[in-house]
Amino acid sequence: MDTHSLQAFLAVTEHGSFSAAAEALFLTQPAISKRIALLEEQLGARLFDRIGRQVHLTEAGRALLPRARGILRDMDDTVRAISNLSGDVSGTLRIGTSHHIGLHRLPPVLRRFSRQYPQVQLDIHFIDSEEAWEGVLHGDLELGVVTLPPEPDPRVKSAVIWDDPLVFMAAPEHPLAQEKQVTLAMLTGYSAILPSPVTFTRRIVENLFDEHRLTLNISMSTNYLETIYMMVSIGLGWSVLPATMLDGAVQALPVTTALPQRQLGYVMHPARSLSNAGRHFLDVLQTTAGM
């Protein structure tokens, strides 16, 4: 059982097809099929059911999945631990971060890091914070710079880098913007445009309204905060967005109930050894954020 076959297995599992896995690994589809066939022969069990163009894990495949991730994570850990002995800051650093953090928070960090450590190749995945969190948990990413979940999860190690206050906001011409005070109950009378249900930010907002036994009137959802900002700015509804996005096109609503604090930071796997590049990236992240 070799690591290339396990990588092919994980890629097929993640992408749901041999062709998509081949594209992700920069291989041909026959090469992927050969690696899966070799793995199935070694294990004496079929790992995927082929149904049309989609593939689904068999019971044997589901049993192999966490073990395959663990084997590859341990191999990566071993390589990093040995390479760290040299003290070189080089290689590839795989990071996951959200589009919003990548646009508004990370540029000075990335600029400083790339100038200090030009031998490091940054492999940055711009994905939802929740996907980055999962990528770290499963060992696909070394670090995530993300919106932290409302409740800490012991499966990952996390640290706060930025406080990121959330604000109720709407366009200046929105009826709620004309009020001197706005209650949560008043908000439910108007359309809300919020991040998608799977996001940590959406969970923060829903928890607040659930505590007051109120039902949100959600007209649209999207993962991209900049898209939400645009729709709010043209008067399609109110939203909850980071205070850093306030400007003349949108304004804060005088809501009488405070929103819980949203925090941004990094996550890493507690059982994973950081590479020299990863450790120095965290140093730059914490130093630059504190400037």
Residue frames as qw, qx, qy, qz and C-alpha x, y, z in Angstrom:
[[0.000, 0.890, 0.456, 0.000, 0.00, 0.00, 0.00],
 [0.484, 0.058, 0.025, 0.873, 1.77, 3.16, -1.21],
 [0.010, -0.526, -0.315, 0.790, 1.02, 6.81, -0.56],
 [0.146, 0.148, -0.475, -0.855, 0.26, 7.54, -4.24],
 [0.278, -0.324, -0.854, -0.299, -2.59, 5.02, -4.21],
 [0.216, -0.563, -0.645, 0.469, -3.94, 6.47, -0.97],
 [0.005, 0.384, -0.035, -0.923, -3.77, 9.99, -2.40],
 [0.236, -0.063, -0.678, -0.693, -5.73, 8.79, -5.44],
 [0.277, -0.446, -0.849, 0.055, -8.30, 7.15, -3.14],
 [0.129, -0.558, -0.422, 0.703, -8.79, 10.37, -1.15],
 [0.076, 0.253, -0.306, -0.915, -9.04, 12.46, -4.33],
 [0.267, -0.238, -0.797, -0.487, -11.74, 10.20, -5.80],
 [0.260, -0.530, -0.743, 0.314, -13.61, 10.28, -2.48],
 [0.094, -0.492, -0.199, 0.842, -13.44, 14.08, -2.29],
 [0.176, 0.303, -0.362, -0.864, -14.33, 14.83, -5.91],
 [0.683, 0.264, 0.476, -0.488, -16.82, 12.02, -6.51],
 [0.843, 0.526, 0.044, -0.100, -15.38, 10.85, -9.82],
 [0.818, -0.133, 0.263, 0.494, -12.19, 9.43, -11.31],
 [0.475, 0.620, 0.222, 0.584, -11.95, 12.17, -13.94],
 [0.195, -0.928, 0.007, -0.318, -12.22, 14.99, -11.38],
 [0.763, -0.580, 0.207, 0.200, -9.65, 13.26, -9.15],
 [0.769, 0.192, 0.258, 0.553, -7.29, 12.93, -12.10],
 [0.226, 0.808, 0.122, 0.530, -7.64, 16.63, -12.86],
 [0.468, -0.869, 0.077, -0.141, -7.00, 17.56, -9.23],
 [0.763, -0.468, 0.351, 0.277, -3.83, 15.43, -9.07],
 [0.266, 0.765, -0.435, -0.393, -2.64, 16.40, -12.59],
 [0.348, -0.180, 0.906, 0.158, -2.81, 12.78, -13.73],
 [0.413, 0.022, -0.632, -0.655, -4.65, 10.89, -16.44],
 [0.777, -0.203, 0.120, -0.583, -7.84, 9.05, -15.61],
 [0.902, 0.120, -0.415, -0.008, -6.28, 5.64, -16.46],
 [0.359, 0.371, -0.631, 0.579, -3.48, 6.41, -13.98],
 [0.442, -0.303, 0.401, -0.743, -6.05, 7.06, -11.24],
 [0.908, -0.019, -0.122, -0.401, -7.96, 3.89, -12.14],
 [0.739, 0.279, -0.572, 0.223, -4.74, 1.87, -12.02],
 [0.070, 0.361, -0.625, 0.689, -3.87, 3.19, -8.53],
 [0.660, -0.190, 0.263, -0.678, -7.35, 2.42, -7.21],
 [0.918, 0.121, -0.314, -0.209, -7.28, -1.05, -8.78],
 [0.517, 0.343, -0.662, 0.420, -3.90, -1.73, -7.14],
 [0.230, -0.309, 0.541, -0.747, -5.21, -0.61, -3.77],
 [0.823, -0.066, 0.049, -0.562, -8.34, -2.76, -4.11],
 [0.837, 0.229, -0.497, 0.020, -6.18, -5.74, -5.06],
 [0.275, 0.356, -0.681, 0.578, -3.92, -5.24, -2.05],
 [0.378, -0.177, 0.495, -0.762, -6.87, -4.93, 0.32],
 [0.033, -0.146, -0.981, -0.123, -8.94, -7.65, -1.32],
 [0.124, 0.641, 0.658, -0.376, -12.04, -5.47, -1.35],
 [0.242, 0.610, 0.418, 0.628, -13.86, -3.10, -3.69],
 [0.255, -0.278, -0.335, 0.863, -13.58, 0.49, -2.45],
 [0.269, 0.283, -0.036, -0.920, -16.07, 2.25, -4.75],
 [0.476, 0.484, 0.733, -0.033, -19.42, 1.49, -6.30],
 [0.069, -0.118, 0.415, 0.900, -19.63, 2.98, -9.80],
 [0.278, 0.635, 0.690, -0.207, -23.13, 4.33, -10.43],
 [0.403, 0.889, 0.200, 0.080, -23.28, 6.17, -13.74],
 [0.471, 0.664, -0.234, 0.532, -20.60, 8.85, -13.72],
 [0.371, -0.727, 0.335, -0.470, -20.56, 9.08, -9.93],
 [0.621, 0.087, -0.744, 0.233, -18.70, 6.84, -7.52],
 [0.586, -0.649, 0.089, -0.477, -19.66, 6.09, -3.93],
 [0.024, -0.483, 0.821, -0.302, -17.67, 4.54, -1.10],
 [0.741, -0.183, -0.625, -0.163, -18.41, 0.93, -0.26],
 [0.732, -0.675, -0.048, -0.077, -18.36, -0.25, 3.35],
 [0.837, -0.104, 0.018, 0.537, -14.67, -1.13, 2.87],
 [0.354, 0.552, 0.074, 0.752, -14.02, 2.32, 1.44],
 [0.377, -0.810, -0.060, -0.445, -15.69, 4.00, 4.41],
 [0.848, -0.496, -0.008, 0.186, -13.53, 1.92, 6.75],
 [0.735, 0.142, 0.067, 0.660, -10.37, 2.89, 4.86],
 [0.154, 0.848, 0.163, 0.480, -11.12, 6.64, 4.68],
 [0.406, -0.895, 0.141, -0.119, -10.06, 7.78, 8.19],
 [0.831, -0.334, 0.297, 0.331, -7.09, 5.40, 8.14],
 [0.642, 0.476, 0.237, 0.553, -5.90, 6.68, 4.77],
 [0.013, -0.923, -0.004, -0.385, -6.07, 10.24, 6.03],
 [0.653, -0.726, 0.211, 0.033, -4.15, 9.25, 9.16],
 [0.853, -0.015, 0.270, 0.445, -1.43, 7.45, 7.19],
 [0.469, 0.637, 0.157, 0.591, -0.85, 10.39, 4.86],
 [0.264, -0.921, 0.046, -0.282, -0.94, 12.85, 7.76],
 [0.781, -0.541, 0.242, 0.200, 1.68, 10.79, 9.62],
 [0.764, 0.247, 0.248, 0.542, 3.84, 10.62, 6.49],
 [0.190, 0.833, 0.077, 0.513, 3.64, 14.40, 6.04],
 [0.536, -0.831, 0.107, -0.108, 4.42, 14.84, 9.72],
 [0.862, -0.250, 0.233, 0.374, 7.51, 12.65, 9.42],
 [0.590, 0.498, 0.194, 0.605, 8.80, 14.51, 6.37],
 [0.071, -0.900, -0.020, -0.430, 8.27, 17.87, 8.10],
 [0.703, -0.697, 0.131, 0.056, 9.92, 16.75, 11.33],
 [0.820, -0.064, 0.245, 0.513, 13.02, 15.59, 9.47],
 [0.423, 0.623, 0.195, 0.629, 13.21, 18.59, 7.16],
 [0.303, -0.925, -0.069, -0.216, 12.78, 20.91, 10.17],
 [0.805, -0.443, 0.067, 0.388, 16.09, 19.61, 11.53],
 [0.609, 0.302, 0.186, 0.709, 17.94, 21.49, 8.81],
 [0.165, -0.588, -0.254, 0.750, 16.45, 24.82, 9.94],
 [0.100, 0.073, 0.513, 0.849, 15.65, 25.77, 6.35],
 [0.372, 0.509, 0.453, -0.630, 12.48, 27.77, 5.76],
 [0.214, 0.287, -0.640, -0.680, 11.43, 26.45, 2.39],
 [0.104, 0.227, 0.967, 0.047, 9.02, 24.05, 0.69],
 [0.262, -0.411, -0.513, -0.707, 5.29, 24.42, 0.15],
 [0.080, 0.139, 0.657, -0.736, 2.97, 25.81, 2.80],
 [0.199, -0.418, -0.742, -0.485, -0.70, 24.87, 2.29],
 [0.061, 0.195, 0.476, -0.855, -3.08, 27.39, 3.88],
 [0.035, -0.576, -0.740, -0.345, -6.84, 27.71, 3.72],
 [0.044, -0.304, -0.323, 0.895, -8.59, 31.04, 4.24],
 [0.327, 0.709, 0.603, -0.162, -11.86, 32.74, 3.37],
 [0.402, 0.593, 0.308, 0.626, -12.22, 35.22, 0.54],
 [0.218, -0.936, -0.144, -0.235, -13.11, 37.97, 3.02],
 [0.654, -0.672, 0.184, 0.295, -10.06, 37.40, 5.23],
 [0.707, 0.092, 0.365, 0.599, -7.85, 37.01, 2.18],
 [0.264, 0.723, 0.304, 0.562, -9.08, 40.33, 0.84],
 [0.236, -0.886, -0.060, -0.394, -9.25, 42.42, 4.02],
 [0.667, -0.715, 0.208, -0.031, -6.82, 40.94, 6.55],
 [0.900, -0.156, 0.273, 0.301, -4.08, 38.83, 4.99],
 [0.601, 0.750, -0.016, 0.276, -2.44, 41.02, 2.31],
 [0.038, -0.869, 0.430, -0.242, 0.11, 42.70, 4.66],
 [0.759, -0.394, 0.515, -0.057, 0.86, 39.33, 6.28],
 [0.884, 0.315, 0.295, 0.179, 1.44, 37.60, 2.93],
 [0.407, 0.865, -0.158, 0.247, 3.53, 40.50, 1.65],
 [0.287, -0.789, 0.509, -0.191, 5.80, 40.46, 4.68],
 [0.837, -0.209, 0.506, -0.010, 6.10, 36.66, 4.79],
 [0.832, 0.493, 0.183, 0.178, 6.90, 36.30, 1.08],
 [0.272, 0.879, -0.291, 0.262, 9.62, 38.96, 1.33],
 [0.431, -0.672, 0.569, -0.197, 11.19, 37.41, 4.42],
 [0.603, -0.157, 0.781, 0.030, 10.97, 33.80, 3.20],
 [0.507, 0.531, -0.322, -0.597, 11.11, 33.81, -0.62],
 [0.143, 0.263, -0.941, -0.161, 12.00, 30.10, -0.71],
 [0.322, 0.252, 0.827, -0.386, 8.55, 29.15, 0.58],
 [0.178, -0.172, -0.647, -0.721, 5.88, 28.45, -2.02],
 [0.358, 0.135, 0.523, -0.762, 2.51, 29.56, -0.66],
 [0.181, -0.234, -0.856, -0.423, -0.33, 27.27, -1.72],
 [0.230, 0.128, 0.437, -0.860, -3.35, 29.31, -0.63],
 [0.069, -0.392, -0.870, -0.291, -6.86, 27.87, -0.93],
 [0.240, -0.040, 0.140, -0.960, -9.57, 30.55, -0.90],
 [0.392, -0.312, -0.836, -0.225, -12.53, 28.66, 0.48],
 [0.531, -0.695, -0.174, -0.453, -15.18, 29.01, 3.17],
 [0.188, -0.607, 0.625, -0.453, -13.83, 29.16, 6.72],
 [0.844, -0.162, 0.371, -0.351, -15.75, 25.98, 7.47],
 [0.910, 0.391, -0.130, 0.046, -14.06, 24.15, 4.57],
 [0.318, 0.675, -0.536, 0.394, -10.65, 25.37, 5.71],
 [0.529, -0.470, 0.534, -0.462, -11.41, 24.16, 9.24],
 [0.960, 0.064, 0.210, -0.175, -12.32, 20.72, 7.85],
 [0.717, 0.600, -0.308, 0.175, -9.19, 20.72, 5.68],
 [0.022, -0.643, 0.629, -0.436, -7.02, 21.26, 8.74],
 [0.745, -0.268, 0.451, -0.411, -8.90, 18.60, 10.68],
 [0.960, 0.224, 0.157, -0.063, -8.40, 16.03, 7.93],
 [0.651, -0.415, 0.402, 0.492, -4.78, 16.95, 7.31],
 [0.600, 0.607, 0.374, 0.362, -5.27, 18.44, 3.83],
 [0.150, 0.868, -0.063, 0.470, -4.13, 21.88, 4.99],
 [0.556, 0.041, -0.522, 0.645, -1.33, 22.76, 7.38],
 [0.071, -0.278, -0.413, 0.864, -3.02, 25.94, 8.62],
 [0.041, 0.695, 0.621, 0.359, -6.33, 27.73, 8.34],
 [0.081, -0.110, -0.221, 0.966, -6.83, 31.47, 8.81],
 [0.209, -0.435, -0.787, -0.385, -10.55, 31.57, 9.40],
 [0.484, -0.479, 0.054, -0.730, -13.62, 32.84, 11.18],
 [0.074, 0.148, -0.918, 0.359, -13.52, 30.90, 14.42],
 [0.414, -0.435, -0.741, -0.300, -16.62, 28.91, 15.41],
 [0.412, -0.680, 0.025, -0.607, -18.84, 30.28, 18.20],
 [0.829, -0.498, 0.220, -0.130, -17.98, 27.28, 20.39],
 [0.008, -0.664, 0.740, 0.109, -14.36, 26.02, 20.61],
 [0.962, 0.125, -0.152, -0.188, -13.77, 22.54, 19.19],
 [0.588, -0.632, 0.496, 0.092, -11.11, 20.41, 20.93],
 [0.889, 0.241, 0.331, 0.208, -10.34, 18.58, 17.69],
 [0.551, 0.608, 0.004, 0.572, -8.29, 21.55, 16.46],
 [0.461, -0.454, -0.224, 0.729, -5.97, 24.03, 18.12],
 [0.216, 0.785, 0.350, 0.463, -7.04, 27.61, 17.56],
 [0.382, -0.394, -0.232, 0.803, -5.97, 31.11, 18.54],
 [0.191, 0.909, 0.360, -0.093, -7.62, 34.50, 18.09],
 [0.523, 0.082, 0.171, 0.831, -5.75, 36.99, 15.91],
 [0.070, -0.198, -0.135, -0.968, -8.38, 39.67, 15.24],
 [0.230, 0.480, 0.676, -0.510, -11.60, 40.71, 16.90],
 [0.011, 0.139, 0.607, 0.782, -14.08, 41.28, 14.08],
 [0.273, 0.314, 0.554, -0.720, -17.21, 43.03, 15.42],
 [0.112, 0.407, 0.803, 0.422, -20.44, 42.31, 13.57],
 [0.152, 0.261, 0.178, -0.937, -22.94, 45.05, 12.82],
 [0.390, 0.618, 0.680, -0.068, -26.59, 45.11, 11.74],
 [0.086, -0.395, 0.263, 0.876, -26.62, 47.22, 8.59],
 [0.470, 0.636, 0.611, 0.029, -28.82, 48.40, 5.74],
 [0.347, 0.415, 0.294, 0.788, -28.82, 50.95, 2.94],
 [0.045, -0.113, -0.296, 0.947, -29.47, 54.55, 4.08],
 [0.440, -0.058, -0.261, -0.857, -32.84, 54.57, 2.27],
 [0.416, -0.211, -0.884, -0.035, -34.05, 51.35, 3.93],
 [0.477, -0.685, -0.264, -0.483, -37.04, 51.89, 6.29],
 [0.794, -0.465, -0.286, 0.269, -35.09, 50.48, 9.24],
 [0.542, 0.113, -0.094, 0.827, -32.37, 53.08, 8.70],
 [0.123, -0.591, -0.145, -0.784, -34.93, 55.81, 9.44],
 [0.693, -0.614, -0.362, -0.108, -35.68, 54.45, 12.92],
 [0.133, -0.799, 0.431, -0.399, -34.07, 55.83, 16.09],
 [0.410, -0.354, 0.811, -0.222, -34.13, 52.40, 17.67],
 [0.709, 0.191, -0.538, -0.414, -34.53, 48.97, 16.11],
 [0.673, -0.325, 0.590, -0.304, -35.49, 45.82, 18.01],
 [0.173, -0.172, 0.935, 0.257, -34.84, 42.25, 16.90],
 [0.405, 0.491, 0.741, -0.215, -38.60, 41.84, 16.48],
 [0.349, 0.796, -0.003, -0.496, -38.65, 44.79, 14.06],
 [0.012, -0.516, 0.742, 0.428, -35.90, 43.17, 12.00],
 [0.348, 0.124, 0.928, 0.054, -38.01, 40.07, 11.45],
 [0.446, 0.694, 0.419, -0.380, -40.55, 42.21, 9.58],
 [0.380, 0.810, -0.300, -0.331, -38.07, 42.86, 6.78],
 [0.937, 0.308, -0.136, 0.089, -36.07, 40.66, 4.42],
 [0.486, -0.726, 0.447, 0.193, -32.64, 39.60, 5.63],
 [0.762, 0.560, -0.321, 0.051, -29.69, 38.73, 3.40],
 [0.604, -0.666, 0.431, -0.076, -27.33, 36.51, 5.35],
 [0.094, 0.497, -0.850, -0.148, -24.37, 34.17, 4.89],
 [0.684, 0.001, -0.641, -0.347, -25.28, 30.59, 4.02],
 [0.795, -0.508, -0.028, -0.330, -26.57, 28.27, 6.77],
 [0.926, -0.031, -0.238, 0.291, -23.31, 26.31, 7.01],
 [0.378, 0.567, -0.286, 0.673, -21.22, 29.34, 8.04],
 [0.431, -0.272, -0.592, 0.624, -20.12, 30.23, 11.55],
 [0.051, -0.014, 0.060, -0.997, -21.40, 33.80, 11.06],
 [0.533, -0.276, -0.483, -0.637, -24.90, 32.56, 10.19],
 [0.609, -0.317, -0.703, 0.186, -24.82, 30.37, 13.32],
 [0.229, -0.120, -0.397, 0.881, -24.02, 33.43, 15.46],
 [0.304, -0.088, -0.139, -0.938, -26.99, 35.35, 14.03],
 [0.627, -0.257, -0.615, -0.403, -29.45, 32.45, 14.22],
 [0.499, -0.235, -0.704, 0.448, -28.47, 31.67, 17.82],
 [0.016, -0.049, -0.269, 0.962, -29.23, 35.27, 18.81],
 [0.503, -0.105, -0.260, -0.818, -32.71, 35.23, 17.27],
 [0.644, -0.197, -0.734, -0.094, -33.42, 31.72, 18.61],
 [0.303, -0.118, -0.640, 0.696, -32.61, 32.94, 22.14],
 [0.235, 0.165, 0.216, -0.933, -35.35, 35.55, 21.74],
 [0.413, 0.363, 0.829, -0.105, -37.72, 33.03, 20.08],
 [0.372, 0.708, -0.031, -0.599, -37.87, 35.05, 16.88],
 [0.766, 0.271, 0.529, 0.246, -37.94, 33.76, 13.30],
 [0.169, -0.467, 0.364, 0.788, -35.74, 35.41, 10.71],
 [0.650, 0.667, 0.278, -0.234, -37.22, 36.44, 7.37],
 [0.397, -0.452, 0.581, 0.548, -34.36, 35.36, 5.10],
 [0.651, 0.662, 0.071, -0.366, -34.78, 36.20, 1.43],
 [0.724, 0.598, -0.330, 0.097, -31.30, 35.32, 0.16],
 [0.722, -0.590, 0.322, 0.166, -28.13, 33.57, 1.29],
 [0.726, 0.610, -0.252, 0.191, -24.63, 33.44, -0.13],
 [0.831, -0.317, -0.121, 0.440, -21.16, 32.61, 1.16],
 [0.502, 0.283, 0.039, 0.816, -19.57, 35.78, -0.22],
 [0.211, -0.658, -0.421, 0.588, -19.78, 38.73, 2.15],
 [0.090, -0.269, 0.276, 0.918, -18.95, 41.18, -0.65],
 [0.152, -0.313, -0.745, -0.569, -22.01, 39.95, -2.58],
 [0.283, -0.656, -0.667, 0.210, -24.18, 40.40, 0.52],
 [0.221, -0.495, -0.099, 0.834, -22.78, 43.92, 0.95],
 [0.005, -0.004, -0.513, -0.858, -23.69, 44.77, -2.65],
 [0.247, -0.486, -0.768, -0.336, -27.28, 43.51, -2.29],
 [0.310, -0.661, -0.505, 0.460, -27.72, 45.39, 1.00],
 [0.215, -0.342, 0.088, 0.911, -26.30, 48.58, -0.50],
 [0.148, -0.127, -0.545, -0.815, -28.97, 48.62, -3.22],
 [0.461, -0.126, 0.249, -0.842, -31.74, 48.20, -0.67],
 [0.636, -0.026, -0.684, -0.356, -32.70, 44.53, -1.09],
 [0.783, -0.487, -0.385, -0.044, -32.64, 43.87, 2.66],
 [0.308, -0.835, 0.401, -0.217, -30.72, 44.19, 5.90],
 [0.861, 0.175, -0.445, 0.175, -27.80, 42.05, 6.97],
 [0.637, -0.733, 0.210, 0.113, -25.16, 41.34, 9.59],
 [0.756, 0.526, -0.150, 0.359, -21.65, 42.03, 8.33],
 [0.653, -0.238, -0.222, 0.684, -18.24, 42.94, 9.79],
 [0.098, -0.900, -0.191, 0.379, -17.99, 46.56, 10.94],
 [0.378, -0.393, 0.447, 0.709, -15.01, 47.00, 8.62],
 [0.268, 0.350, 0.721, 0.535, -17.46, 46.95, 5.68],
 [0.032, 0.838, 0.449, -0.309, -19.38, 50.02, 6.82],
 [0.306, -0.041, 0.268, 0.913, -19.15, 52.98, 4.43],
 [0.263, 0.222, 0.030, -0.939, -21.39, 55.55, 2.78],
 [0.460, -0.002, -0.668, -0.584, -23.34, 52.92, 0.83],
 [0.641, -0.410, -0.646, -0.060, -24.49, 51.08, 3.97],
 [0.136, -0.581, 0.373, -0.711, -25.00, 52.22, 7.53],
 [0.184, -0.035, -0.899, 0.396, -25.21, 50.63, 10.96],
 [0.464, -0.554, -0.476, -0.501, -28.71, 50.08, 12.33],
 [0.178, -0.462, 0.511, -0.702, -29.41, 51.23, 15.93],
 [0.735, -0.223, -0.609, -0.195, -30.37, 47.75, 17.13],
 [0.484, -0.696, 0.249, -0.468, -31.02, 47.59, 20.87],
 [0.933, -0.280, 0.226, 0.008, -29.62, 44.05, 21.25],
 [0.041, -0.756, 0.607, 0.240, -25.88, 43.61, 20.89],
 [0.884, 0.324, -0.318, -0.115, -24.47, 40.97, 18.57],
 [0.859, -0.409, 0.199, 0.234, -22.03, 38.38, 19.95],
 [0.079, -0.792, 0.484, 0.363, -18.38, 39.00, 19.12],
 [0.923, 0.381, 0.001, 0.050, -17.01, 37.38, 15.99],
 [0.410, -0.732, 0.480, 0.258, -13.34, 36.43, 16.06],
 [0.780, 0.574, -0.248, -0.016, -10.85, 35.60, 13.35],
 [0.448, -0.681, 0.579, 0.021, -7.75, 33.52, 13.91],
 [0.427, 0.436, -0.762, -0.216, -5.80, 30.45, 12.92],
 [0.903, -0.194, 0.261, -0.280, -6.48, 26.77, 13.35],
 [0.334, 0.519, -0.785, -0.064, -4.06, 23.85, 13.19],
 [0.874, -0.168, -0.429, -0.153, -4.22, 20.16, 13.95],
 [0.505, -0.764, 0.342, -0.212, -3.07, 19.52, 17.55],
 [0.882, -0.215, 0.393, 0.145, -1.33, 16.27, 16.61],
 [0.734, 0.589, 0.124, 0.314, 0.47, 17.70, 13.59],
 [0.552, -0.441, 0.093, 0.702, 4.02, 19.07, 13.57],
 [0.328, 0.917, 0.070, -0.215, 4.22, 22.42, 11.85],
 [0.761, 0.368, 0.052, 0.531, 6.86, 22.86, 9.19],
 [0.415, -0.288, -0.082, 0.859, 9.47, 25.58, 9.65],
 [0.003, -0.285, -0.399, -0.871, 7.51, 27.56, 7.07],
 [0.421, -0.635, -0.583, -0.283, 4.30, 27.10, 9.08],
 [0.547, -0.563, -0.368, 0.498, 5.90, 28.19, 12.34],
 [0.293, -0.160, 0.090, 0.939, 7.42, 31.29, 10.78],
 [0.132, -0.459, -0.533, -0.698, 4.13, 32.11, 9.06],
 [0.471, -0.710, -0.523, 0.014, 2.39, 32.13, 12.45],
 [0.480, -0.408, -0.150, 0.762, 5.13, 34.40, 13.81],
 [0.111, 0.098, 0.320, 0.936, 4.58, 36.85, 10.94],
 [0.289, -0.571, -0.639, -0.427, 0.80, 36.58, 11.31],
 [0.497, -0.693, -0.453, 0.259, 0.83, 37.40, 14.99],
 [0.421, -0.323, -0.002, 0.848, 3.47, 40.14, 14.67],
 [0.051, 0.219, 0.435, 0.872, 1.81, 41.87, 11.70],
 [0.334, -0.644, -0.621, -0.296, -1.68, 41.66, 13.24],
 [0.508, -0.659, -0.372, 0.412, -0.37, 43.29, 16.41],
 [0.399, 0.054, 0.109, 0.909, 1.19, 46.25, 14.59]]
